[in-house]
Amino acid sequence: MGIGVEMHKAFKFMPKTYLEDFLRGRLRISTLEYFKNMEGPPWIADPDEGLAKIKMDFTFKKADPDSSEHRRKLASLGTLVGNADDIQFTNSKIVRESAPTYVFCVSDEPFETVRRAMCEEAPENYRYDACVEITDMETLAGSLGSGVIDDGTRFSEAFNRYAFGKVRYEKRELDFISDTSLHVNPFLKHQRFAGQQELRLIFEPMKLLPQNVFVQFDPPAWLFRSIDVHG
């Protein structure tokens, strides 16, 4: 299923040492937790990846019109307050973590702006020297289903569904009272990552897997095209 964007071509930037393997249909998907725990500058590493930070600074009474809704939201966060008449949180925060979620990250058009961001403006030692144009992301997503991951399991037996969407660069602290959804949104990131123009394929695993999963599949001959990154 798609979320917020039609499937179309995209760009996968990488070190040149990975290029030939990728063109032959070997690619990696990783958990949000993997990117959260990476060391290094906040470029590929993102300490807020897979997290929802919820500001808890409010008071409400049992008789208030919104009391039932507030109690329901608290329960969804694992906080039960019973029949207490007065509920108060002061200068507090709840950090909610995503369920295990795997992601394959690519970049959207226009190519030239993302090429500069990935290959010239990224922190030193994090700049890429190769790129593959993926002609059609829908074909890629469908083809992965027939692939095999490193433990010999078919991809379709390890992951039960996917979503595709464009990342929005507006991640912020949620507010318990004003925000209706308090869930982790894997398509939100901080504005400092906006130069990556990211699109994501998100996969839900059906079994316990390592943080990095390699999948081998047979890509159609027209699906991948190596393109020059040296503007």
Order of alpha helices (4+ residues) and beta strands (2+ residues): beta-beta-alpha-beta-alpha-beta-alpha-beta-beta-alpha-beta-alpha-beta-alpha-beta-beta-beta-beta-beta-beta-beta
